Amino acid sequence: MNRRSLFVMFLCLIIPISLLVGKTIELQFWTHEDPNRTLIENRYIEEFQKMYPNVVIKRVTQSSTKIQELVLTAFAANQGPDIFNMSIEDEYAYIVNQRVAPVNYEAAGYENKEALINAYLPGTLDPVVFEGEIYGLPLEITNWCILLNKKVFRDAGLDPEKDYPKTWEEMVEVSEKLTIREGQIITRRGFDFRYPYYLVAFMPMVEQLGGKLISDDGKTAIVNDEAWLKFLDFMAAWGPNGLNLGSPTYKNARSLFNMDNNDIGMCTTGLYQLARIKADNPAFYDSREWMVVPFPQFENAVNYVPAHYYGHYYMVNAQKPKENQEMAWKFIAFMLSHPEEYLEKVAIIQPTKELLESDTFKNYPYSDVFISDLEKSTVVYFSEYSAKIQSLIKEAVESVMLSNVSSRDALNTLRRKVQEVLDEQY
């Protein structure tokens, strides 16, 4: 056990005043579904409650999209949970609107803010820093690469080690060879996108071509029309009215991949997917008939841009009593004092320097591919309005893919609507 873990354990054993007077502290802990995390976090809860008999922790899980709606609704009614985590582009508004509490450094096991910052990979706490305070601790930092089924490649006469797509143009060519259809209905997709996550996995494609979502001064929406039009043309060609290689109307490719049912060749996902394959389909995992390759680039890219990384940060509700807040940070710190178990059992990366330098991380399958892309990546766009802006990009992409809207018209609509969002800030 490392020095910080011992310190956290020591802090957890310090009996608070509330325990002496017999007061029960109930913590509502809301998080996204992950069976592998549930297994270990339920154990952490049991262990923590034994150390603090006056604490009751109620863990509630929902899908990663549903949790966004529930947290928003709960906070609007001033009934938010004590602890929650979401992707930073969905969480940041809670920081700006002062709905969450800054980290209690002592309760979290750190001497001060500088000690906390020094424990993590540079930059990974930046998204939760606001006006000099840190407002969250990372459950995980995630970037996405391409997960590939070798059997599907060989079935189509391709060598997965040599023929995997390095560019988006090659992705089209390879996907055409892998795709199987019954009429116009696709029964096996070669690849398909993570359609709900436009800021993480689609904006990098625009940026590869030289485009930007927002100007550097933050005041102008949509930079470099040519890049955006090329991207939207690409998505229109990908969809059912073009080459018919995939669509937002099909089931998420990542959710199909683990079953190895010959219905998906490649998908976009993070390192966590490997632990889920192992849990869902041990035979497929053990067969090693899968591999991970880097995020593709356009042939004429002017920038090398992998998928953006994002973080799921644990945050604490500022409306809760101080004793709840303190205990919440103690519990968060207790969970996060097990980074190697999170990696081994859940395949998620807590970006501590200690973990990334460990043999556990270095020996994890394909960690080298993910870390190579991560080192070249930048954080996903986040702001008070990032969730709204992501929904507008979704509208634009789906309009060209599903409704035959021209790329120019879709771009003009997107520009106008994003500009309206920006103008509200000034």
C-alpha positions in Angstrom: 0.0 0.0 0.0 1.4 3.4 -1.0 2.1 6.3 1.4 -1.0 8.3 0.4 -3.3 5.3 0.8 -2.0 4.8 4.4 -2.6 8.5 5.0 -6.2 8.2 3.7 -6.8 5.2 5.9 -5.4 7.1 8.9 -7.8 10.0 8.2 -10.7 7.6 7.8 -10.0 6.3 11.3 -10.1 9.7 12.9 -13.5 9.8 14.7 -15.5 12.9 13.8 -17.6 14.9 16.3 -20.8 13.7 14.7 -19.9 10.1 15.5 -19.4 10.9 19.2 -22.9 12.4 19.5 -24.4 9.5 17.6 -25.6 11.4 14.6 -26.2 9.4 11.4 -24.8 10.8 8.2 -26.5 9.5 5.0 -24.7 10.1 1.7 -26.4 9.7 -1.6 -23.9 8.6 -4.2 -25.0 8.8 -7.9 -22.9 7.4 -10.6 -23.1 5.8 -14.1 -23.5 2.1 -14.6 -20.5 -0.2 -14.8 -20.9 -3.7 -13.4 -17.1 -3.9 -12.8 -17.1 -0.7 -10.8 -20.2 -1.8 -8.9 -18.5 -4.9 -7.7 -15.6 -3.1 -6.1 -17.3 0.1 -5.0 -20.0 -1.8 -3.1 -17.1 -3.4 -1.2 -15.5 0.0 -0.6 -18.8 1.2 0.8 -19.0 -1.8 3.2 -15.4 -1.2 4.3 -15.9 2.5 4.8 -19.2 2.0 6.8 -17.4 -0.4 9.1 -14.8 2.4 9.8 -17.7 4.9 10.2 -20.7 3.1 11.8 -22.7 6.3 11.8 -22.4 6.6 8.0 -24.9 5.2 5.5 -24.0 5.4 1.8 -26.7 4.8 -0.8 -25.2 4.1 -4.3 -27.5 4.7 -7.2 -26.6 4.0 -10.8 -28.0 5.0 -14.1 -26.8 4.9 -17.7 -24.2 7.6 -18.6 -26.9 9.5 -20.5 -29.7 9.1 -18.0 -27.6 10.2 -15.1 -27.1 13.6 -16.8 -30.9 14.2 -16.8 -31.4 12.9 -13.3 -28.7 15.1 -11.8 -29.9 18.2 -13.6 -33.5 17.6 -12.5 -32.4 16.9 -8.9 -30.3 20.0 -8.6 -33.0 22.2 -10.2 -35.2 21.0 -7.3 -32.4 21.5 -4.7 -32.4 17.8 -4.1 -29.1 16.8 -5.7 -27.1 13.9 -4.3 -24.2 14.3 -1.9 -21.7 12.8 -4.4 -22.0 12.4 -8.2 -19.8 12.0 -11.2 -20.3 12.7 -14.9 -18.1 13.6 -17.8 -16.6 17.1 -17.4 -18.5 18.6 -20.3 -21.7 17.8 -18.4 -20.4 18.7 -15.0 -18.6 22.0 -15.5 -21.8 24.1 -15.3 -22.3 22.9 -11.7 -18.9 24.4 -10.9 -19.6 27.7 -12.6 -23.0 28.0 -10.9 -21.5 27.2 -7.5 -23.6 24.1 -7.0 -20.6 22.0 -5.9 -18.1 22.4 -3.1 -14.3 22.8 -3.5 -12.2 19.9 -2.5 -11.6 19.6 1.3 -7.9 18.8 1.0 -7.4 17.5 4.5 -10.4 15.2 4.2 -9.2 14.0 0.8 -5.8 13.1 2.3 -3.7 16.0 1.0 -1.8 18.6 3.0 -2.8 21.4 0.7 -3.8 22.2 -2.9 -0.2 22.0 -4.2 0.1 18.5 -2.8 -3.0 17.5 -4.7 -1.9 19.0 -7.9 1.5 17.4 -7.7 0.0 13.9 -7.3 -1.6 14.0 -10.7 -0.5 14.1 -14.4 -0.1 17.8 -15.3 -3.2 19.3 -16.7 -5.7 16.6 -15.6 -7.1 18.7 -12.8 -7.3 21.9 -14.9 -10.9 21.2 -16.0 -12.1 21.3 -12.4 -10.2 24.4 -11.4 -12.3 27.6 -11.1 -11.2 30.9 -9.6 -8.2 29.2 -7.9 -10.1 26.4 -6.3 -10.3 22.7 -7.2 -13.8 21.3 -7.4 -13.4 17.6 -8.2 -11.3 14.5 -8.1 -10.9 12.3 -11.1 -12.4 8.8 -11.1 -11.0 8.4 -14.5 -9.4 10.2 -17.4 -10.5 8.6 -20.7 -9.4 8.8 -24.3 -10.8 6.7 -27.1 -9.1 4.6 -29.8 -10.4 2.0 -32.2 -11.2 -1.5 -31.0 -11.1 -4.1 -33.7 -12.4 -7.7 -34.1 -9.8 -9.8 -35.9 -12.2 -12.5 -36.9 -14.4 -10.1 -38.8 -11.4 -8.8 -40.7 -10.3 -12.3 -41.7 -13.8 -13.2 -42.7 -13.7 -10.3 -45.2 -10.2 -11.5 -46.5 -8.3 -8.8 -44.6 -5.3 -9.0 -42.4 -6.1 -7.1 -39.2 -2.5 -6.4 -38.3 -1.8 -4.8 -41.7 -5.1 -3.7 -43.1 -6.6 -1.8 -40.1 -7.5 1.8 -41.1 -5.0 4.5 -40.3 -7.0 7.3 -42.0 -10.7 8.1 -42.3 -10.6 7.5 -46.0 -9.2 4.0 -45.3 -11.9 3.6 -42.7 -14.5 4.0 -45.5 -12.7 1.5 -47.8 -12.2 -1.1 -45.0 -15.8 -0.7 -43.8 -17.2 -1.2 -47.2 -15.4 -4.6 -47.3 -16.6 -5.6 -43.9 -20.2 -4.5 -44.1 -22.9 -7.0 -44.8 -26.5 -6.0 -45.8 -29.9 -7.5 -46.4 -31.3 -5.1 -48.9 -30.6 -1.7 -47.3 -30.5 -3.0 -43.7 -27.0 -3.5 -42.4 -26.5 -6.8 -40.6 -22.8 -6.3 -40.0 -21.2 -2.9 -39.8 -17.5 -2.5 -40.4 -17.4 0.4 -38.1 -19.7 3.0 -36.6 -19.3 6.1 -34.6 -20.2 7.0 -31.0 -23.1 9.3 -32.0 -24.0 10.8 -28.7 -20.5 12.0 -28.0 -19.9 14.7 -30.6 -17.5 16.8 -28.6 -15.2 13.8 -27.8 -15.1 11.9 -31.0 -16.3 14.2 -33.8 -14.8 17.5 -33.1 -11.3 16.0 -33.5 -12.2 15.2 -37.1 -13.1 18.8 -37.7 -9.9 20.0 -36.0 -7.8 17.6 -38.1 -9.0 19.5 -41.1 -8.2 22.9 -39.5 -11.6 23.8 -38.1 -12.6 24.9 -34.7 -15.8 25.0 -32.8 -15.2 28.4 -31.3 -12.5 31.1 -31.9 -9.6 31.5 -29.6 -11.2 34.6 -28.0 -14.3 32.5 -27.2 -16.6 34.9 -29.1 -17.2 33.5 -32.6 -18.8 30.2 -33.4 -17.5 27.9 -36.2 -14.1 28.6 -37.5 -13.0 27.5 -41.0 -16.1 26.7 -43.0 -14.1 24.5 -45.5 -13.1 22.1 -42.7 -16.6 21.9 -41.3 -18.1 21.3 -44.8 -15.6 18.5 -45.5 -16.5 16.9 -42.2 -20.3 17.2 -42.8 -19.9 15.8 -46.3 -18.0 12.9 -44.9 -20.8 12.1 -42.4 -23.5 12.5 -45.1 -21.6 10.0 -47.3 -21.3 7.6 -44.3 -25.0 7.5 -43.6 -28.0 5.7 -45.0 -28.5 8.1 -47.9 -24.9 7.8 -48.9 -22.7 4.7 -48.7 -24.9 3.3 -46.0 -22.1 2.2 -43.7 -23.8 3.2 -40.4 -26.3 5.5 -38.8 -27.3 7.0 -35.4 -30.5 4.9 -35.7 -28.5 1.6 -35.2 -27.6 0.2 -31.8 -24.4 1.7 -30.4 -21.5 -0.2 -31.9 -19.6 -0.3 -28.7 -22.4 -2.1 -26.9 -22.5 -4.8 -29.5 -18.7 -5.5 -29.7 -18.3 -7.6 -26.6 -20.7 -10.3 -27.7 -18.6 -11.2 -30.8 -21.7 -11.9 -32.9 -20.3 -11.0 -36.2 -22.3 -7.8 -36.3 -19.6 -5.2 -35.8 -16.0 -5.0 -36.9 -14.7 -1.9 -35.2 -15.9 0.6 -32.7 -14.6 3.7 -30.9 -14.1 3.2 -27.1 -11.8 3.6 -24.2 -9.5 1.3 -22.2 -12.4 0.4 -19.9 -13.9 -1.6 -22.8 -11.3 -4.4 -22.2 -12.5 -5.0 -18.7 -16.1 -5.2 -20.0 -15.2 -7.7 -22.6 -13.5 -9.8 -20.0 -16.7 -9.7 -17.8 -19.2 -10.1 -20.6 -17.5 -12.6 -22.8 -14.4 -14.2 -21.1 -13.9 -16.6 -24.0 -13.6 -13.8 -26.5 -11.3 -11.9 -24.2 -9.1 -14.8 -23.7 -9.0 -15.6 -27.4 -7.3 -12.2 -28.0 -9.2 -12.1 -31.3 -9.4 -8.3 -30.8 -6.9 -5.5 -30.9 -6.6 -1.7 -30.3 -5.4 0.7 -32.9 -4.9 4.5 -32.8 -7.7 7.1 -33.6 -7.6 7.7 -37.4 -6.6 10.9 -39.1 -7.8 12.4 -42.4 -5.3 12.0 -45.3 -5.1 15.7 -45.8 -5.2 16.6 -42.1 -3.4 19.8 -41.2 -3.3 18.9 -37.5 -2.7 15.6 -35.8 -5.7 15.3 -33.4 -6.6 12.0 -31.6 -9.9 11.7 -29.8 -10.3 14.3 -27.1 -9.9 13.0 -23.6 -12.5 13.6 -20.9 -12.6 13.1 -17.2 -15.3 11.8 -14.9 -14.8 13.8 -11.7 -16.3 13.1 -8.3 -18.0 16.2 -7.0 -19.7 17.1 -3.7 -23.0 19.0 -3.4 -22.4 22.4 -1.8 -25.9 22.5 -0.4 -25.3 19.6 1.9 -24.4 20.1 5.6 -20.7 20.6 6.3 -20.4 17.2 8.0 -21.9 15.5 4.9 -19.4 17.3 2.7 -16.4 16.4 4.9 -17.5 12.8 5.0 -18.2 12.7 1.2 -14.6 13.8 0.5 -13.3 11.2 3.0 -15.3 8.5 1.2 -14.2 9.7 -2.3 -10.6 9.7 -1.1 -11.0 6.1 0.2 -12.3 4.9 -3.1 -9.6 6.6 -5.1 -6.9 5.1 -2.8 -7.3 1.9 -4.9 -6.0 3.1 -8.4 -4.4 -0.2 -9.4 -7.6 -2.2 -8.5 -9.6 0.2 -10.6 -7.3 -0.4 -13.5 -7.1 -4.2 -13.1 -10.8 -4.7 -12.5 -12.4 -1.9 -14.4 -9.7 -0.8 -16.8 -10.1 2.9 -16.0 -7.2 5.2 -15.5 -6.9 7.5 -12.5 -4.3 9.9 -13.8 -2.0 9.8 -10.8 1.7 9.9 -11.5 2.2 6.9 -9.3 -0.3 4.7 -11.3 1.1 5.8 -14.7 4.6 4.9 -13.6 3.6 1.5 -12.2 4.2 -1.9 -13.7 0.5 -2.6 -13.4 -0.2 0.2 -15.9 2.7 -0.5 -18.2 1.8 -4.2 -18.5 -1.9 -3.7 -19.1 -3.0 -4.8 -22.7 -2.8 -2.0 -25.2 -2.1 0.7 -22.5 0.7 1.8 -24.8 -1.7 2.6 -27.6 -4.0 4.5 -25.4 -1.2 6.5 -23.6 0.4 7.3 -27.0 -2.8 8.9 -28.2 -3.5 10.5 -24.8 -0.1 12.2 -24.9 -1.1 13.9 -28.2 -4.7 14.6 -27.1 -6.3 17.7 -25.6 -9.2 17.9 -23.2 -12.7 17.9 -24.6 -14.4 21.3 -25.0 -16.2 22.2 -21.7 -18.0 25.2 -20.6 -21.2 26.2 -18.8 -23.0 25.5 -22.1 -21.1 22.5 -23.5 -24.0 20.1 -23.1 -26.2 22.5 -25.2 -23.5 23.0 -27.8 -23.1 19.2 -28.1 -26.8 18.8 -28.8 -26.5 21.4 -31.6 -23.7 19.5 -33.2 -25.8 16.4 -33.0 -28.6 18.2 -34.8 -26.3 19.2 -37.6 -24.7 15.8 -38.1 -28.0 13.9 -38.0 -29.6 16.4 -40.4 -27.1 15.7 -43.1 -27.1 12.0 -42.5 -30.8 11.3 -42.0 -32.7 14.2 -43.5 -30.7 15.1 -46.7 -30.1 18.6 -45.4 -27.1 20.1 -47.3 -23.9 20.5 -45.5 -24.0 24.2 -46.1 -27.5 24.6 -44.7 -26.6 22.4 -41.7 -23.5 24.5 -41.0 -25.3 27.8 -41.3 -27.9 26.6 -38.8 -25.2 25.3 -36.5 -23.3 28.5 -36.6 -26.4 30.6 -35.9 -27.5 28.5 -32.9 -24.0 28.2 -31.3 -23.4 31.9 -31.8 -26.7 32.5 -29.9 -25.4 30.4 -27.0 -22.1 32.3 -27.0 -23.8 35.7 -27.1 -25.7 34.8 -23.9 -22.3 34.9 -22.1 -21.4 38.4 -23.2 
